[in-house]
């Protein structure tokens, strides 16, 4: 039996497949790392901030996905 807490709804995260789907708040650090493996973790610019170096599937273009408190904030050319 799965753990369940009354009043909480469990949902799956988005299935990110392309860099075009990476919009602010569209996913978490873990979801981004899984979707764009092998993503390389990078140091964030402030506490509670992280970044991932990712490569666009198909084109091979490099990007940096920046996260704050675990949620995607922006995607920059890498």
N, CA, C and O atoms as a Tripos MOL2 file, in Angstrom:
@<TRIPOS>MOLECULE
protein
  312   311    78     0     0
PROTEIN
NO_CHARGES

@<TRIPOS>ATOM
      1 N           0.8450   -1.1710    0.0000 N.3       1 UNK1
      2 CA          0.0000    0.0000    0.0000 C.3       1 UNK1
      3 C           0.8940    1.2400    0.0000 C.2       1 UNK1
      4 O           1.8510    1.3180    0.7710 O.2       1 UNK1
      5 N           0.5850    2.2010   -0.8590 N.am      2 UNK2
      6 CA          1.3620    3.4360   -0.9480 C.3       2 UNK2
      7 C           1.0460    4.3580    0.2130 C.2       2 UNK2
      8 O          -0.0580    4.3530    0.7570 O.2       2 UNK2
      9 N           2.0500    5.1540    0.5800 N.am      3 UNK3
     10 CA          1.8180    6.1570    1.6180 C.3       3 UNK3
     11 C           0.8200    7.1730    1.0940 C.2       3 UNK3
     12 O           0.9090    7.6090   -0.0540 O.2       3 UNK3
     13 N          -0.1230    7.5450    1.9330 N.am      4 UNK4
     14 CA         -1.1310    8.5110    1.5180 C.3       4 UNK4
     15 C          -1.5090    9.3550    2.7220 C.2       4 UNK4
     16 O          -1.7290    8.8410    3.8190 O.2       4 UNK4
     17 N          -1.5810   10.6490    2.4980 N.am      5 UNK5
     18 CA         -2.0150   11.5560    3.5490 C.3       5 UNK5
     19 C          -3.3420   12.1570    3.1230 C.2       5 UNK5
     20 O          -3.4500   12.6930    2.0200 O.2       5 UNK5
     21 N          -4.3420   12.0790    3.9700 N.am      6 UNK6
     22 CA         -5.6560   12.6390    3.6260 C.3       6 UNK6
     23 C          -5.5360   14.1080    3.2150 C.2       6 UNK6
     24 O          -4.8150   14.8820    3.8450 O.2       6 UNK6
     25 N          -6.2380   14.4720    2.1690 N.am      7 UNK7
     26 CA         -6.2570   15.8660    1.7200 C.3       7 UNK7
     27 C          -5.1720   16.2170    0.7200 C.2       7 UNK7
     28 O          -5.2160   17.2940    0.1250 O.2       7 UNK7
     29 N          -4.1930   15.3310    0.5160 N.am      8 UNK8
     30 CA         -3.1310   15.6150   -0.4410 C.3       8 UNK8
     31 C          -3.3770   14.8520   -1.7300 C.2       8 UNK8
     32 O          -3.7610   13.6820   -1.7060 O.2       8 UNK8
     33 N          -3.1560   15.5130   -2.8460 N.am      9 UNK9
     34 CA         -3.3190   14.8880   -4.1490 C.3       9 UNK9
     35 C          -1.9340   14.6310   -4.7140 C.2       9 UNK9
     36 O          -1.1110   15.5440   -4.7870 O.2       9 UNK9
     37 N          -1.6750   13.4060   -5.1100 N.am     10 UNK10
     38 CA         -0.4000   13.0720   -5.7100 C.3      10 UNK10
     39 C          -0.5290   13.1590   -7.2230 C.2      10 UNK10
     40 O          -1.4480   12.5910   -7.8130 O.2      10 UNK10
     41 N           0.4020   13.8760   -7.8420 N.am     11 UNK11
     42 CA          0.3940   14.0040   -9.2980 C.3      11 UNK11
     43 C           1.7830   13.7180   -9.8320 C.2      11 UNK11
     44 O           2.7760   13.8490   -9.1160 O.2      11 UNK11
     45 N           1.8460   13.3310  -11.0830 N.am     12 UNK12
     46 CA          3.1250   13.1600  -11.7580 C.3      12 UNK12
     47 C           3.5590   14.4960  -12.3180 C.2      12 UNK12
     48 O           2.7330   15.3330  -12.6800 O.2      12 UNK12
     49 N           4.8560   14.6830  -12.3850 N.am     13 UNK13
     50 CA          5.3910   15.8940  -12.9770 C.3      13 UNK13
     51 C           5.2570   15.8580  -14.4930 C.2      13 UNK13
     52 O           4.8570   14.8400  -15.0570 O.2      13 UNK13
     53 N           5.5840   16.9450  -15.1430 N.am     14 UNK14
     54 CA          5.4710   17.0040  -16.6000 C.3      14 UNK14
     55 C           6.4950   16.0860  -17.2640 C.2      14 UNK14
     56 O           7.5580   15.8190  -16.7020 O.2      14 UNK14
     57 N           6.1730   15.6160  -18.4390 N.am     15 UNK15
     58 CA          7.1210   14.8360  -19.2210 C.3      15 UNK15
     59 C           7.7690   15.7830  -20.2210 C.2      15 UNK15
     60 O           7.2790   15.9710  -21.3340 O.2      15 UNK15
     61 N           8.8710   16.3690  -19.8040 N.am     16 UNK16
     62 CA          9.5910   17.3200  -20.6430 C.3      16 UNK16
     63 C          10.3620   16.5680  -21.7130 C.2      16 UNK16
     64 O          11.0470   15.5870  -21.4250 O.2      16 UNK16
     65 N          10.2460   17.0400  -22.9620 N.am     17 UNK17
     66 CA         10.9160   16.3580  -24.0700 C.3      17 UNK17
     67 C          11.7830   17.2930  -24.9110 C.2      17 UNK17
     68 O          12.7680   16.8600  -25.5110 O.2      17 UNK17
     69 N          11.4150   18.5750  -24.9530 N.am     18 UNK18
     70 CA         12.1450   19.5370  -25.7780 C.3      18 UNK18
     71 C          12.4610   20.7790  -24.9560 C.2      18 UNK18
     72 O          11.8200   21.0380  -23.9370 O.2      18 UNK18
     73 N          13.4590   21.5480  -25.4060 N.am     19 UNK19
     74 CA         13.7900   22.7790  -24.6940 C.3      19 UNK19
     75 C          12.6630   23.8020  -24.8120 C.2      19 UNK19
     76 O          12.5380   24.6840  -23.9630 O.2      19 UNK19
     77 N          11.8480   23.6930  -25.8500 N.am     20 UNK20
     78 CA         10.7130   24.6120  -25.9960 C.3      20 UNK20
     79 C           9.6930   24.4200  -24.8650 C.2      20 UNK20
     80 O           8.9450   25.3430  -24.5450 O.2      20 UNK20
     81 N           9.6610   23.2510  -24.2740 N.am     21 UNK21
     82 CA          8.7440   22.9840  -23.1570 C.3      21 UNK21
     83 C           9.2620   23.5270  -21.8340 C.2      21 UNK21
     84 O           8.5260   23.5430  -20.8480 O.2      21 UNK21
     85 N          10.5090   23.9700  -21.7930 N.am     22 UNK22
     86 CA         11.0930   24.5060  -20.5610 C.3      22 UNK22
     87 C          10.7230   25.9760  -20.4140 C.2      22 UNK22
     88 O          11.4250   26.8610  -20.9040 O.2      22 UNK22
     89 N           9.6290   26.2140  -19.7430 N.am     23 UNK23
     90 CA          9.1420   27.5650  -19.4700 C.3      23 UNK23
     91 C           9.1530   27.7670  -17.9620 C.2      23 UNK23
     92 O           9.1340   26.7860  -17.2180 O.2      23 UNK23
     93 N           9.1840   29.0140  -17.4860 N.am     24 UNK24
     94 CA          9.1920   29.2290  -16.0370 C.3      24 UNK24
     95 C           8.1110   28.4060  -15.3360 C.2      24 UNK24
     96 O           6.9570   28.3620  -15.7620 O.2      24 UNK24
     97 N           8.5180   27.7710  -14.2700 N.am     25 UNK25
     98 CA          7.6850   26.9440  -13.3970 C.3      25 UNK25
     99 C           7.1570   25.6870  -14.0850 C.2      25 UNK25
    100 O           6.2220   25.0640  -13.5820 O.2      25 UNK25
    101 N           7.7360   25.3010  -15.2270 N.am     26 UNK26
    102 CA          7.2440   24.1280  -15.9470 C.3      26 UNK26
    103 C           7.8010   22.8150  -15.4110 C.2      26 UNK26
    104 O           7.3390   21.7460  -15.8080 O.2      26 UNK26
    105 N           8.7780   22.8760  -14.5230 N.am     27 UNK27
    106 CA          9.3430   21.6470  -13.9940 C.3      27 UNK27
    107 C          10.3310   21.9090  -12.8750 C.2      27 UNK27
    108 O          10.6840   23.0520  -12.5830 O.2      27 UNK27
    109 N          10.7690   20.8220  -12.2540 N.am     28 UNK28
    110 CA         11.7170   20.8940  -11.1440 C.3      28 UNK28
    111 C          13.1140   20.5120  -11.6190 C.2      28 UNK28
    112 O          13.3000   20.0650  -12.7510 O.2      28 UNK28
    113 N          14.0890   20.6950  -10.7340 N.am     29 UNK29
    114 CA         15.4700   20.3100  -11.0420 C.3      29 UNK29
    115 C          15.5230   18.8240  -11.4010 C.2      29 UNK29
    116 O          16.1340   18.4520  -12.4030 O.2      29 UNK29
    117 N          14.8930   17.9800  -10.6000 N.am     30 UNK30
    118 CA         14.9130   16.5370  -10.8570 C.3      30 UNK30
    119 C          14.2690   16.1870  -12.1950 C.2      30 UNK30
    120 O          14.7960   15.3560  -12.9340 O.2      30 UNK30
    121 N          13.1380   16.8100  -12.5130 N.am     31 UNK31
    122 CA         12.4620   16.5310  -13.7840 C.3      31 UNK31
    123 C          13.3230   16.9650  -14.9640 C.2      31 UNK31
    124 O          13.3940   16.2630  -15.9730 O.2      31 UNK31
    125 N          13.9720   18.1100  -14.8450 N.am     32 UNK32
    126 CA         14.8650   18.5790  -15.8990 C.3      32 UNK32
    127 C          16.0640   17.6740  -16.0820 C.2      32 UNK32
    128 O          16.4680   17.3870  -17.2080 O.2      32 UNK32
    129 N          16.6360   17.2230  -14.9710 N.am     33 UNK33
    130 CA         17.7990   16.3310  -15.0440 C.3      33 UNK33
    131 C          17.4300   14.9990  -15.6940 C.2      33 UNK33
    132 O          18.2020   14.4630  -16.4890 O.2      33 UNK33
    133 N          16.2580   14.4640  -15.3610 N.am     34 UNK34
    134 CA         15.8150   13.2050  -15.9710 C.3      34 UNK34
    135 C          15.5120   13.3830  -17.4600 C.2      34 UNK34
    136 O          15.8750   12.5350  -18.2750 O.2      34 UNK34
    137 N          14.8530   14.4750  -17.8090 N.am     35 UNK35
    138 CA         14.4290   14.6930  -19.2000 C.3      35 UNK35
    139 C          15.6060   14.9560  -20.1350 C.2      35 UNK35
    140 O          15.5530   14.6000  -21.3130 O.2      35 UNK35
    141 N          16.6720   15.5770  -19.6200 N.am     36 UNK36
    142 CA         17.7900   15.9610  -20.4700 C.3      36 UNK36
    143 C          19.0940   15.3130  -20.0160 C.2      36 UNK36
    144 O          20.1550   15.9370  -20.0530 O.2      36 UNK36
    145 N          19.0010   14.0520  -19.5880 N.am     37 UNK37
    146 CA         20.1950   13.3050  -19.1670 C.3      37 UNK37
    147 C          21.1380   13.1380  -20.3540 C.2      37 UNK37
    148 O          20.6780   12.9180  -21.4740 O.2      37 UNK37
    149 N          22.4220   13.2350  -20.1340 N.am     38 UNK38
    150 CA         23.0800   13.5090  -18.8680 C.3      38 UNK38
    151 C          23.2360   15.0100  -18.6280 C.2      38 UNK38
    152 O          24.1350   15.6370  -19.1890 O.2      38 UNK38
    153 N          22.3820   15.5780  -17.8120 N.am     39 UNK39
    154 CA         22.4850   16.9960  -17.4340 C.3      39 UNK39
    155 C          23.6150   17.1470  -16.4190 C.2      39 UNK39
    156 O          23.8520   16.2550  -15.6050 O.2      39 UNK39
    157 N          24.3070   18.2790  -16.4750 N.am     40 UNK40
    158 CA         25.4240   18.5190  -15.5560 C.3      40 UNK40
    159 C          25.0180   19.5750  -14.5350 C.2      40 UNK40
    160 O          24.7200   20.7080  -14.9130 O.2      40 UNK40
    161 N          24.9990   19.2250  -13.2390 N.am     41 UNK41
    162 CA         24.6620   20.2130  -12.2090 C.3      41 UNK41
    163 C          25.7100   21.3250  -12.1670 C.2      41 UNK41
    164 O          26.9050   21.0840  -12.3380 O.2      41 UNK41
    165 N          25.2350   22.5340  -11.9360 N.am     42 UNK42
    166 CA         26.1200   23.6940  -11.8210 C.3      42 UNK42
    167 C          25.7480   24.4640  -10.5570 C.2      42 UNK42
    168 O          24.6280   24.3580  -10.0560 O.2      42 UNK42
    169 N          26.6930   25.2290  -10.0560 N.am     43 UNK43
    170 CA         26.4220   26.0380   -8.8770 C.3      43 UNK43
    171 C          25.4940   27.1910   -9.2440 C.2      43 UNK43
    172 O          25.6700   27.8370  -10.2770 O.2      43 UNK43
    173 N          24.5110   27.4420   -8.3930 N.am     44 UNK44
    174 CA         23.5960   28.5580   -8.6160 C.3      44 UNK44
    175 C          24.2030   29.8660   -8.1420 C.2      44 UNK44
    176 O          25.2270   29.8710   -7.4590 O.2      44 UNK44
    177 N          23.5750   30.9690   -8.5030 N.am     45 UNK45
    178 CA         24.0970   32.2830   -8.1740 C.3      45 UNK45
    179 C          23.7460   32.7750   -6.7810 C.2      45 UNK45
    180 O          24.2210   33.8340   -6.3700 O.2      45 UNK45
    181 N          22.9240   32.0320   -6.0410 N.am     46 UNK46
    182 CA         22.5060   32.4590   -4.7000 C.3      46 UNK46
    183 C          22.0140   31.2230   -3.9370 C.2      46 UNK46
    184 O          21.7850   30.1720   -4.5340 O.2      46 UNK46
    185 N          21.8540   31.3560   -2.6170 N.am     47 UNK47
    186 CA         21.2920   30.2260   -1.8660 C.3      47 UNK47
    187 C          19.9170   29.8410   -2.4280 C.2      47 UNK47
    188 O          19.1660   30.7000   -2.8890 O.2      47 UNK47
    189 N          19.6060   28.5750   -2.3860 N.am     48 UNK48
    190 CA         18.3390   28.0150   -2.8910 C.3      48 UNK48
    191 C          18.2060   28.1540   -4.4020 C.2      48 UNK48
    192 O          17.1000   28.1020   -4.9390 O.2      48 UNK48
    193 N          19.3390   28.3330   -5.0910 N.am     49 UNK49
    194 CA         19.3260   28.3920   -6.5630 C.3      49 UNK49
    195 C          20.2640   27.3230   -7.1050 C.2      49 UNK49
    196 O          21.3350   27.0710   -6.5520 O.2      49 UNK49
    197 N          19.8310   26.6910   -8.2150 N.am     50 UNK50
    198 CA         20.6100   25.6570   -8.8700 C.3      50 UNK50
    199 C          20.5750   25.9150  -10.3650 C.2      50 UNK50
    200 O          19.7580   26.6900  -10.8610 O.2      50 UNK50
    201 N          21.4740   25.2520  -11.0690 N.am     51 UNK51
    202 CA         21.4840   25.3280  -12.5290 C.3      51 UNK51
    203 C          21.8660   23.9620  -13.0830 C.2      51 UNK51
    204 O          22.5790   23.1900  -12.4420 O.2      51 UNK51
    205 N          21.3790   23.6830  -14.2780 N.am     52 UNK52
    206 CA         21.7330   22.4600  -14.9930 C.3      52 UNK52
    207 C          22.2290   22.8340  -16.3790 C.2      52 UNK52
    208 O          21.5860   23.6110  -17.0850 O.2      52 UNK52
    209 N          23.3700   22.2830  -16.7690 N.am     53 UNK53
    210 CA         23.8300   22.4040  -18.1480 C.3      53 UNK53
    211 C          23.1700   21.2620  -18.9030 C.2      53 UNK53
    212 O          23.3530   20.0950  -18.5550 O.2      53 UNK53
    213 N          22.4040   21.5950  -19.9360 N.am     54 UNK54
    214 CA         21.6920   20.5710  -20.7070 C.3      54 UNK54
    215 C          21.9930   20.7360  -22.1890 C.2      54 UNK54
    216 O          22.4930   21.7710  -22.6300 O.2      54 UNK54
    217 N          21.6790   19.6990  -22.9400 N.am     55 UNK55
    218 CA         21.8470   19.7140  -24.3880 C.3      55 UNK55
    219 C          20.4970   19.4330  -25.0290 C.2      55 UNK55
    220 O          19.8030   18.4920  -24.6430 O.2      55 UNK55
    221 N          20.1280   20.2500  -26.0070 N.am     56 UNK56
    222 CA         18.8500   20.0660  -26.7020 C.3      56 UNK56
    223 C          18.8800   18.7760  -27.5090 C.2      56 UNK56
    224 O          19.8050   18.5490  -28.2880 O.2      56 UNK56
    225 N          17.8650   17.9290  -27.3240 N.am     57 UNK57
    226 CA         17.7950   16.7070  -28.1270 C.3      57 UNK57
    227 C          17.6750   17.0600  -29.6150 C.2      57 UNK57
    228 O          16.9710   18.0010  -29.9810 O.2      57 UNK57
    229 N          18.3460   16.3220  -30.4370 N.am     58 UNK58
    230 CA         18.2540   16.5440  -31.8830 C.3      58 UNK58
    231 C          19.2700   17.5380  -32.4000 C.2      58 UNK58
    232 O          20.0220   17.2250  -33.3230 O.2      58 UNK58
    233 N          19.3110   18.7520  -31.8150 N.am     59 UNK59
    234 CA         20.2160   19.7780  -32.3230 C.3      59 UNK59
    235 C          21.5690   19.7750  -31.6370 C.2      59 UNK59
    236 O          22.5650   20.1980  -32.2230 O.2      59 UNK59
    237 N          21.6130   19.2990  -30.3950 N.am     60 UNK60
    238 CA         22.8660   19.3110  -29.6420 C.3      60 UNK60
    239 C          23.2510   20.6760  -29.0960 C.2      60 UNK60
    240 O          24.3520   20.8490  -28.5730 O.2      60 UNK60
    241 N          22.3390   21.6600  -29.2140 N.am     61 UNK61
    242 CA         22.6470   22.9980  -28.7200 C.3      61 UNK61
    243 C          22.7190   22.9980  -27.1920 C.2      61 UNK61
    244 O          21.8740   22.3920  -26.5330 O.2      61 UNK61
    245 N          23.7380   23.6840  -26.6170 N.am     62 UNK62
    246 CA         23.8620   23.7370  -25.1660 C.3      62 UNK62
    247 C          22.9890   24.8380  -24.5580 C.2      62 UNK62
    248 O          22.8160   25.9070  -25.1440 O.2      62 UNK62
    249 N          22.4450   24.5550  -23.3760 N.am     63 UNK63
    250 CA         21.6330   25.5100  -22.6250 C.3      63 UNK63
    251 C          21.9620   25.3880  -21.1480 C.2      63 UNK63
    252 O          22.5070   24.3800  -20.6980 O.2      63 UNK63
    253 N          21.6220   26.4320  -20.4020 N.am     64 UNK64
    254 CA         21.6880   26.4000  -18.9410 C.3      64 UNK64
    255 C          20.2850   26.6800  -18.4280 C.2      64 UNK64
    256 O          19.7030   27.7290  -18.7050 O.2      64 UNK64
    257 N          19.7550   25.7260  -17.6780 N.am     65 UNK65
    258 CA         18.4390   25.8840  -17.0520 C.3      65 UNK65
    259 C          18.6640   26.3360  -15.6130 C.2      65 UNK65
    260 O          19.3620   25.6610  -14.8560 O.2      65 UNK65
    261 N          18.0830   27.4630  -15.2320 N.am     66 UNK66
    262 CA         18.2490   28.0000  -13.8800 C.3      66 UNK66
    263 C          16.9940   27.7610  -13.0550 C.2      66 UNK66
    264 O          15.8770   27.9590  -13.5310 O.2      66 UNK66
    265 N          17.1930   27.3330  -11.8080 N.am     67 UNK67
    266 CA         16.1090   26.9760  -10.9020 C.3      67 UNK67
    267 C          16.2270   27.7560   -9.6050 C.2      67 UNK67
    268 O          17.3340   28.0170   -9.1330 O.2      67 UNK67
    269 N          15.1000   28.1280   -9.0300 N.am     68 UNK68
    270 CA         15.0490   28.7430   -7.7030 C.3      68 UNK68
    271 C          14.0750   27.9300   -6.8620 C.2      68 UNK68
    272 O          12.9360   27.6860   -7.2620 O.2      68 UNK68
    273 N          14.5430   27.5180   -5.6970 N.am     69 UNK69
    274 CA         13.7380   26.6900   -4.7960 C.3      69 UNK69
    275 C          13.1860   25.4590   -5.5070 C.2      69 UNK69
    276 O          12.0870   24.9920   -5.2080 O.2      69 UNK69
    277 N          13.9740   24.9410   -6.4560 N.am     70 UNK70
    278 CA         13.6190   23.7160   -7.1480 C.3      70 UNK70
    279 C          12.7940   23.8660   -8.4010 C.2      70 UNK70
    280 O          12.6370   22.8940   -9.1410 O.2      70 UNK70
    281 N          12.2480   25.0640   -8.6800 N.am     71 UNK71
    282 CA         11.4030   25.2880   -9.8630 C.3      71 UNK71
    283 C          12.1700   26.0480  -10.9460 C.2      71 UNK71
    284 O          12.9330   26.9700  -10.6570 O.2      71 UNK71
    285 N          11.9500   25.6420  -12.1900 N.am     72 UNK72
    286 CA         12.6080   26.3060  -13.3140 C.3      72 UNK72
    287 C          12.2270   27.7750  -13.3630 C.2      72 UNK72
    288 O          11.0530   28.1270  -13.2540 O.2      72 UNK72
    289 N          13.2330   28.6320  -13.5280 N.am     73 UNK73
    290 CA         13.0100   30.0690  -13.6450 C.3      73 UNK73
    291 C          13.2520   30.5850  -15.0540 C.2      73 UNK73
    292 O          12.4730   31.3780  -15.5840 O.2      73 UNK73
    293 N          14.3640   30.1150  -15.6620 N.am     74 UNK74
    294 CA         14.6540   30.5660  -17.0260 C.3      74 UNK74
    295 C          15.6330   29.6140  -17.7060 C.2      74 UNK74
    296 O          16.3280   28.8320  -17.0570 O.2      74 UNK74
    297 N          15.6640   29.7060  -19.0220 N.am     75 UNK75
    298 CA         16.5500   28.8900  -19.8560 C.3      75 UNK75
    299 C          17.4130   29.8460  -20.6630 C.2      75 UNK75
    300 O          16.9050   30.7270  -21.3570 O.2      75 UNK75
    301 N          18.7230   29.6600  -20.5620 N.am     76 UNK76
    302 CA         19.6820   30.5320  -21.2450 C.3      76 UNK76
    303 C          20.5050   29.7350  -22.2530 C.2      76 UNK76
    304 O          20.7590   28.5490  -22.0420 O.2      76 UNK76
    305 N          20.9220   30.3730  -23.3440 N.am     77 UNK77
    306 CA         21.8640   29.6840  -24.2540 C.3      77 UNK77
    307 C          23.1260   29.3430  -23.4710 C.2      77 UNK77
    308 O          23.5950   30.1480  -22.6670 O.2      77 UNK77
    309 N          23.6680   28.1720  -23.7000 N.am     78 UNK78
    310 CA         24.8160   27.7120  -22.9170 C.3      78 UNK78
    311 C          26.1140   27.9920  -23.5460 C.2      78 UNK78
    312 O          27.1570   27.6540  -22.9860 O.2      78 UNK78
@<TRIPOS>BOND
     1     1     2 1
     2     2     3 1
     3     3     4 2
     4     3     5 am
     5     5     6 1
     6     6     7 1
     7     7     8 2
     8     7     9 am
     9     9    10 1
    10    10    11 1
    11    11    12 2
    12    11    13 am
    13    13    14 1
    14    14    15 1
    15    15    16 2
    16    15    17 am
    17    17    18 1
    18    18    19 1
    19    19    20 2
    20    19    21 am
    21    21    22 1
    22    22    23 1
    23    23    24 2
    24    23    25 am
    25    25    26 1
    26    26    27 1
    27    27    28 2
    28    27    29 am
    29    29    30 1
    30    30    31 1
    31    31    32 2
    32    31    33 am
    33    33    34 1
    34    34    35 1
    35    35    36 2
    36    35    37 am
    37    37    38 1
    38    38    39 1
    39    39    40 2
    40    39    41 am
    41    41    42 1
    42    42    43 1
    43    43    44 2
    44    43    45 am
    45    45    46 1
    46    46    47 1
    47    47    48 2
    48    47    49 am
    49    49    50 1
    50    50    51 1
    51    51    52 2
    52    51    53 am
    53    53    54 1
    54    54    55 1
    55    55    56 2
    56    55    57 am
    57    57    58 1
    58    58    59 1
    59    59    60 2
    60    59    61 am
    61    61    62 1
    62    62    63 1
    63    63    64 2
    64    63    65 am
    65    65    66 1
    66    66    67 1
    67    67    68 2
    68    67    69 am
    69    69    70 1
    70    70    71 1
    71    71    72 2
    72    71    73 am
    73    73    74 1
    74    74    75 1
    75    75    76 2
    76    75    77 am
    77    77    78 1
    78    78    79 1
    79    79    80 2
    80    79    81 am
    81    81    82 1
    82    82    83 1
    83    83    84 2
    84    83    85 am
    85    85    86 1
    86    86    87 1
    87    87    88 2
    88    87    89 am
    89    89    90 1
    90    90    91 1
    91    91    92 2
    92    91    93 am
    93    93    94 1
    94    94    95 1
    95    95    96 2
    96    95    97 am
    97    97    98 1
    98    98    99 1
    99    99   100 2
   100    99   101 am
   101   101   102 1
   102   102   103 1
   103   103   104 2
   104   103   105 am
   105   105   106 1
   106   106   107 1
   107   107   108 2
   108   107   109 am
   109   109   110 1
   110   110   111 1
   111   111   112 2
   112   111   113 am
   113   113   114 1
   114   114   115 1
   115   115   116 2
   116   115   117 am
   117   117   118 1
   118   118   119 1
   119   119   120 2
   120   119   121 am
   121   121   122 1
   122   122   123 1
   123   123   124 2
   124   123   125 am
   125   125   126 1
   126   126   127 1
   127   127   128 2
   128   127   129 am
   129   129   130 1
   130   130   131 1
   131   131   132 2
   132   131   133 am
   133   133   134 1
   134   134   135 1
   135   135   136 2
   136   135   137 am
   137   137   138 1
   138   138   139 1
   139   139   140 2
   140   139   141 am
   141   141   142 1
   142   142   143 1
   143   143   144 2
   144   143   145 am
   145   145   146 1
   146   146   147 1
   147   147   148 2
   148   147   149 am
   149   149   150 1
   150   150   151 1
   151   151   152 2
   152   151   153 am
   153   153   154 1
   154   154   155 1
   155   155   156 2
   156   155   157 am
   157   157   158 1
   158   158   159 1
   159   159   160 2
   160   159   161 am
   161   161   162 1
   162   162   163 1
   163   163   164 2
   164   163   165 am
   165   165   166 1
   166   166   167 1
   167   167   168 2
   168   167   169 am
   169   169   170 1
   170   170   171 1
   171   171   172 2
   172   171   173 am
   173   173   174 1
   174   174   175 1
   175   175   176 2
   176   175   177 am
   177   177   178 1
   178   178   179 1
   179   179   180 2
   180   179   181 am
   181   181   182 1
   182   182   183 1
   183   183   184 2
   184   183   185 am
   185   185   186 1
   186   186   187 1
   187   187   188 2
   188   187   189 am
   189   189   190 1
   190   190   191 1
   191   191   192 2
   192   191   193 am
   193   193   194 1
   194   194   195 1
   195   195   196 2
   196   195   197 am
   197   197   198 1
   198   198   199 1
   199   199   200 2
   200   199   201 am
   201   201   202 1
   202   202   203 1
   203   203   204 2
   204   203   205 am
   205   205   206 1
   206   206   207 1
   207   207   208 2
   208   207   209 am
   209   209   210 1
   210   210   211 1
   211   211   212 2
   212   211   213 am
   213   213   214 1
   214   214   215 1
   215   215   216 2
   216   215   217 am
   217   217   218 1
   218   218   219 1
   219   219   220 2
   220   219   221 am
   221   221   222 1
   222   222   223 1
   223   223   224 2
   224   223   225 am
   225   225   226 1
   226   226   227 1
   227   227   228 2
   228   227   229 am
   229   229   230 1
   230   230   231 1
   231   231   232 2
   232   231   233 am
   233   233   234 1
   234   234   235 1
   235   235   236 2
   236   235   237 am
   237   237   238 1
   238   238   239 1
   239   239   240 2
   240   239   241 am
   241   241   242 1
   242   242   243 1
   243   243   244 2
   244   243   245 am
   245   245   246 1
   246   246   247 1
   247   247   248 2
   248   247   249 am
   249   249   250 1
   250   250   251 1
   251   251   252 2
   252   251   253 am
   253   253   254 1
   254   254   255 1
   255   255   256 2
   256   255   257 am
   257   257   258 1
   258   258   259 1
   259   259   260 2
   260   259   261 am
   261   261   262 1
   262   262   263 1
   263   263   264 2
   264   263   265 am
   265   265   266 1
   266   266   267 1
   267   267   268 2
   268   267   269 am
   269   269   270 1
   270   270   271 1
   271   271   272 2
   272   271   273 am
   273   273   274 1
   274   274   275 1
   275   275   276 2
   276   275   277 am
   277   277   278 1
   278   278   279 1
   279   279   280 2
   280   279   281 am
   281   281   282 1
   282   282   283 1
   283   283   284 2
   284   283   285 am
   285   285   286 1
   286   286   287 1
   287   287   288 2
   288   287   289 am
   289   289   290 1
   290   290   291 1
   291   291   292 2
   292   291   293 am
   293   293   294 1
   294   294   295 1
   295   295   296 2
   296   295   297 am
   297   297   298 1
   298   298   299 1
   299   299   300 2
   300   299   301 am
   301   301   302 1
   302   302   303 1
   303   303   304 2
   304   303   305 am
   305   305   306 1
   306   306   307 1
   307   307   308 2
   308   307   309 am
   309   309   310 1
   310   310   311 1
   311   311   312 2
@<TRIPOS>SUBSTRUCTURE
     1 UNK1         2 RESIDUE 1 A UNK
     2 UNK2         6 RESIDUE 1 A UNK
     3 UNK3        10 RESIDUE 1 A UNK
     4 UNK4        14 RESIDUE 1 A UNK
     5 UNK5        18 RESIDUE 1 A UNK
     6 UNK6        22 RESIDUE 1 A UNK
     7 UNK7        26 RESIDUE 1 A UNK
     8 UNK8        30 RESIDUE 1 A UNK
     9 UNK9        34 RESIDUE 1 A UNK
    10 UNK10       38 RESIDUE 1 A UNK
    11 UNK11       42 RESIDUE 1 A UNK
    12 UNK12       46 RESIDUE 1 A UNK
    13 UNK13       50 RESIDUE 1 A UNK
    14 UNK14       54 RESIDUE 1 A UNK
    15 UNK15       58 RESIDUE 1 A UNK
    16 UNK16       62 RESIDUE 1 A UNK
    17 UNK17       66 RESIDUE 1 A UNK
    18 UNK18       70 RESIDUE 1 A UNK
    19 UNK19       74 RESIDUE 1 A UNK
    20 UNK20       78 RESIDUE 1 A UNK
    21 UNK21       82 RESIDUE 1 A UNK
    22 UNK22       86 RESIDUE 1 A UNK
    23 UNK23       90 RESIDUE 1 A UNK
    24 UNK24       94 RESIDUE 1 A UNK
    25 UNK25       98 RESIDUE 1 A UNK
    26 UNK26      102 RESIDUE 1 A UNK
    27 UNK27      106 RESIDUE 1 A UNK
    28 UNK28      110 RESIDUE 1 A UNK
    29 UNK29      114 RESIDUE 1 A UNK
    30 UNK30      118 RESIDUE 1 A UNK
    31 UNK31      122 RESIDUE 1 A UNK
    32 UNK32      126 RESIDUE 1 A UNK
    33 UNK33      130 RESIDUE 1 A UNK
    34 UNK34      134 RESIDUE 1 A UNK
    35 UNK35      138 RESIDUE 1 A UNK
    36 UNK36      142 RESIDUE 1 A UNK
    37 UNK37      146 RESIDUE 1 A UNK
    38 UNK38      150 RESIDUE 1 A UNK
    39 UNK39      154 RESIDUE 1 A UNK
    40 UNK40      158 RESIDUE 1 A UNK
    41 UNK41      162 RESIDUE 1 A UNK
    42 UNK42      166 RESIDUE 1 A UNK
    43 UNK43      170 RESIDUE 1 A UNK
    44 UNK44      174 RESIDUE 1 A UNK
    45 UNK45      178 RESIDUE 1 A UNK
    46 UNK46      182 RESIDUE 1 A UNK
    47 UNK47      186 RESIDUE 1 A UNK
    48 UNK48      190 RESIDUE 1 A UNK
    49 UNK49      194 RESIDUE 1 A UNK
    50 UNK50      198 RESIDUE 1 A UNK
    51 UNK51      202 RESIDUE 1 A UNK
    52 UNK52      206 RESIDUE 1 A UNK
    53 UNK53      210 RESIDUE 1 A UNK
    54 UNK54      214 RESIDUE 1 A UNK
    55 UNK55      218 RESIDUE 1 A UNK
    56 UNK56      222 RESIDUE 1 A UNK
    57 UNK57      226 RESIDUE 1 A UNK
    58 UNK58      230 RESIDUE 1 A UNK
    59 UNK59      234 RESIDUE 1 A UNK
    60 UNK60      238 RESIDUE 1 A UNK
    61 UNK61      242 RESIDUE 1 A UNK
    62 UNK62      246 RESIDUE 1 A UNK
    63 UNK63      250 RESIDUE 1 A UNK
    64 UNK64      254 RESIDUE 1 A UNK
    65 UNK65      258 RESIDUE 1 A UNK
    66 UNK66      262 RESIDUE 1 A UNK
    67 UNK67      266 RESIDUE 1 A UNK
    68 UNK68      270 RESIDUE 1 A UNK
    69 UNK69      274 RESIDUE 1 A UNK
    70 UNK70      278 RESIDUE 1 A UNK
    71 UNK71      282 RESIDUE 1 A UNK
    72 UNK72      286 RESIDUE 1 A UNK
    73 UNK73      290 RESIDUE 1 A UNK
    74 UNK74      294 RESIDUE 1 A UNK
    75 UNK75      298 RESIDUE 1 A UNK
    76 UNK76      302 RESIDUE 1 A UNK
    77 UNK77      306 RESIDUE 1 A UNK
    78 UNK78      310 RESIDUE 1 A UNK
